[in-house]
Amino acid sequence: MLAAGSSSRMGKSKQLIDIQGETLLKKSVGIALQSKGSNVIVVLGANEAEHRSEIENLPVSIVSNSQWSNGMGSSVKAGLAYLLSQSPIPDAVIIMVCDQPLLTSAHVNNLIDRYDSSGKPIIASSYSNSLGVPALFDQSMFEQLSHLEDAQGAKKIIQIHLDVTDAIDFPAGSIDLDTPEDLKRFNRN
């Protein structure tokens, strides 16, 4: 789970925004923990101490990305480097962000199930006429993920490999909380 950004467009930490009595970060981590995934790694950066205190009692591994300001790719690489230092190396990884308030563990499980049935090395979420995260990447994609440019996200790898990517519809994925206007719109619904 990528949660290292400074939320500059929001003007305050979106990780700490209250969503139905729970911070967005804690809610997102809970979704990951309730899924079929086996290990949850949370990459923190900006406001690390405050964010860490929200999840440090949960059964997750927390990775500190001191290069968070360089972009999302730096957080992908930090999380992946930690993952690859563990044993055994998993067959696949799901990259998630913490600002999609309508994400469910059922959707995460759908990504895993499609991976198991399709034989495709990338299973992405489909929303707003695009493919993006959360997305599952087979071990065969780890090297490319580890060489992302700092300013790029995992979507770059999806775009390069559309021919071997399958997708799960996730219309609610288009709702992310980046700005105060996004939050107002979300709270009205």
C-alpha positions in Angstrom: 0.0 0.0 0.0 1.4 3.4 -1.0 0.7 6.0 1.6 3.9 8.2 1.4 2.6 11.3 -0.3 2.3 14.7 1.3 -1.3 15.4 0.1 -0.2 18.8 -1.2 -3.4 19.3 -3.3 -5.6 18.4 -0.3 -3.8 20.9 1.9 -3.8 18.4 4.8 -2.9 14.7 5.2 -5.5 12.8 3.3 -4.3 9.6 5.0 -5.8 11.0 8.3 -9.1 12.1 6.8 -12.1 10.6 8.6 -14.1 8.2 6.5 -17.1 6.8 8.4 -15.3 7.0 11.8 -11.9 5.7 10.6 -9.0 7.4 9.0 -8.6 6.7 5.3 -5.2 5.1 5.9 -6.6 2.7 8.6 -9.6 1.9 6.4 -7.4 1.1 3.4 -5.1 -1.0 5.4 -8.1 -2.9 6.9 -9.3 -3.7 3.4 -5.9 -5.1 2.5 -5.8 -7.2 5.7 -9.3 -8.6 5.0 -8.4 -9.7 1.5 -6.8 -13.0 0.5 -3.4 -11.3 0.3 -0.9 -12.8 2.7 1.4 -9.9 3.7 0.5 -6.2 3.8 3.4 -3.7 3.4 2.6 0.0 3.9 5.0 2.5 2.5 5.1 5.8 4.5 6.9 9.0 3.8 5.5 12.5 4.5 4.1 12.9 8.0 5.4 9.4 8.8 5.2 9.6 12.6 1.5 10.6 12.5 0.7 8.0 9.9 2.7 5.3 11.6 0.8 5.8 14.9 -2.5 5.1 13.0 -1.4 1.6 11.9 1.5 0.5 14.1 -0.7 -1.9 16.1 -2.0 -3.6 13.0 -0.3 -6.8 11.5 1.5 -4.9 8.7 5.1 -4.2 7.7 5.8 -0.5 7.6 8.5 0.7 5.2 9.9 4.2 5.4 10.5 5.9 2.1 12.9 8.8 2.7 12.7 9.6 -1.0 8.9 10.0 -1.1 9.1 13.5 -2.4 10.6 12.2 -5.7 7.3 10.6 -6.7 5.2 7.5 -6.5 7.7 5.4 -8.3 10.1 5.8 -5.4 7.5 4.4 -3.1 6.8 1.4 -5.4 10.5 0.7 -5.4 10.8 1.1 -1.6 8.0 -1.4 -1.0 9.2 -3.8 -3.6 12.8 -3.7 -2.3 11.4 -4.6 1.2 9.3 -7.4 -0.3 12.2 -8.8 -2.2 14.3 -8.9 1.0 11.8 -11.3 2.6 11.7 -15.0 2.1 10.1 -16.6 0.2 9.6 -14.1 -2.5 5.8 -14.1 -3.4 4.4 -15.1 -6.7 2.8 -11.6 -7.2 2.2 -8.3 -5.5 -0.8 -6.0 -5.5 -0.1 -2.3 -5.6 -2.7 -0.2 -3.9 -3.1 3.5 -2.9 -4.8 4.7 0.2 -7.0 7.4 -1.4 -9.7 5.3 -3.1 -12.4 5.3 -0.3 -14.7 2.9 -2.1 -12.2 0.1 -2.5 -13.3 -3.2 -1.0 -11.6 -6.4 0.0 -13.9 -8.1 -2.5 -12.3 -6.1 -5.3 -8.8 -7.0 -4.1 -9.9 -10.7 -4.0 -11.3 -10.4 -7.5 -7.8 -9.3 -8.7 -6.3 -12.4 -7.0 -9.0 -14.7 -8.4 -8.6 -13.4 -12.0 -4.8 -13.8 -11.7 -5.2 -17.4 -10.6 -7.6 -18.1 -13.5 -6.3 -16.0 -16.4 -2.6 -16.8 -16.5 -1.9 -13.1 -17.2 1.0 -11.4 -15.4 -0.9 -8.2 -14.8 -4.4 -7.7 -13.5 -5.4 -4.1 -13.4 -8.5 -2.2 -12.2 -10.6 -0.6 -15.0 -12.2 2.8 -14.4 -12.7 6.1 -16.2 -11.7 4.5 -19.5 -8.3 3.7 -18.1 -6.4 0.9 -16.3 -4.8 1.5 -13.0 -4.4 0.5 -9.4 -5.1 -1.5 -7.4 -3.3 -3.8 -9.8 -1.7 -7.2 -9.4 1.8 -7.8 -10.9 3.3 -11.3 -11.3 6.8 -11.9 -10.1 7.9 -11.7 -13.8 7.2 -7.9 -13.6 9.1 -7.2 -10.4 12.3 -6.2 -12.2 10.5 -3.7 -14.3 8.7 -2.3 -11.3 12.0 -2.0 -9.5 13.3 0.2 -12.4 10.4 2.6 -12.5 11.4 6.2 -12.7 10.6 8.0 -9.4 8.0 10.2 -11.0 6.1 7.3 -12.6 3.6 5.0 -11.0 2.7 1.3 -11.6 0.4 2.5 -14.4 3.4 2.9 -16.6 4.1 -0.8 -16.5 0.5 -1.6 -17.2 0.6 0.7 -20.3 3.7 -0.9 -21.6 2.2 -4.4 -21.2 -1.4 -4.0 -22.3 -1.1 -7.2 -24.4 -0.6 -9.3 -21.3 -2.9 -7.3 -18.9 -6.4 -8.4 -17.9 -8.8 -6.1 -16.1 -11.5 -6.1 -13.5 -14.2 -3.4 -13.7 -13.9 -1.0 -10.7 -16.0 2.0 -11.6 -15.7 3.3 -8.0 -11.9 3.5 -8.6 -12.4 6.8 -10.3 -13.3 8.3 -6.9 -10.1 9.3 -5.2 -9.6 12.0 -2.7 -6.9 14.4 -3.9 -8.4 17.8 -3.3 -10.8 19.5 -0.9 -13.4 19.5 -3.7 -13.0 15.7 -4.1 -13.7 15.3 -0.4 -16.7 17.6 -0.4 -18.1 15.7 -3.4 -17.5 12.4 -1.7 -19.1 13.5 1.6 -22.2 14.7 -0.3 -22.9 11.2 -1.8 
